[in-house]
Amino acid sequence: MPYRDVDPEAAQQLFQSEPDLVRLDVRTPPEHHSHRLAKARLIPVGELAGRLGELDPSRPHLVVCEHGVRSLVACQILAEHGFDRLWNLRGGMARWLGAGLPVERG
């Protein structure tokens, strides 16, 4: 499988072990504005197929949405286009927040 699920704690470890990691937020702009991972890049899942040229398939990507469903769809789209270092944040931002981990707001 070209992508793996990770829980919030494992995602934090990726921040350290993968210095080129792209934090890709595939939620809507209002969701992203409300709360997001630090340094997260917003490309809503509905726009992803048309914006693949903005991403580098050679870099690792952590894909994030609110509950982990849209990010799975995004991982599938990315995998179909040659991205092979992909992680899906299981449970999404809801689980991240539930774990009490830091977010950016506003």
N, C-alpha and C positions, 0 to 999 in steps of 0.2 A: 504494500500500500504506500502511495507517495506522501501520505500525511499521517501524523500520529496525534492522538488526543493527549493533552497534558492538563493537569490540575494547576491551580494558581501557584502553588509552591514550586512545582517543576518549571512553570513559566518563568518565575523569578530567577531560577538557576540558569535558564537559557539566556537571560539578560547578561549574565556573567560569562557564560561559556561560549556564546555566539556574539562577538562584538559587532558584527555586521547585520545583526537581526533587525528585520523590518517589522515593526508592530503595525499590522494592517487592520484597521477598524472598518468593518463593512456595514455598520449601522447607518441610520439616517443622520443628517446634520444636527437636528435637535437633540438626539440621543448623545451624539458625540460631544456636543457643546455642554450637555448636562454633567457628564462624567466620562473620563477616558483614561487609558494608560498614558503615562508620561511618554512623550515623543511619538504618540500614535499618529499614523497617517490615515486620513479618511478617504475611502473610496467605497461608497454604498454598493452593496452586492448587485443591485439592479443596473449599475453603471460599470461593473467590473469588466465584463467581456469587451466593452468598447474602450476601456482605458488600460488594457494590459501593457501597452507600450510605455506606460509611466513607471512600470515595475521592472526590476532586473531579475530574471529567472535564476541567475547564478547566486543570488543572495538568499539566505534563509529567511522565512517569513513565519511569524506568529499571527494567526488570523483570529480576530475577536469580534463577537457581536454581543447582544444582551444576554442570551440564554444558551448559545452554542449551536443553534440550528442554522441560521444564515451563514455562520462561519464554516459549517460543514459544506454547504452549497458552494461557498467561495473556494474552499480547498479543492473541491471537485473541478471547478472551472479552471483554477490555476494548474492543477495536475494535468488536465487535458491539454494545456498549452506549454508543457515542458518544465514547469516548476516542480522540483523534486525534494526540496528541503522545507517541508511545511509542517507546522504544528497548529492544531485547533485547540483553543482554550475551552476545555470542557466546562459547561455550565456558564460560560461567558462572564460578562461584567457582573451579573447578579451574584455569581459564586465568588468572584474576586472581591466584591464589596462585602459579602457575607463572611469572608475570611479576614476582614478588617485590614486589607492591604491598601496602600496609598493610590489615590487617583488625582488627576488634575480636574478642575472644575472651571466652568465659565469661559 
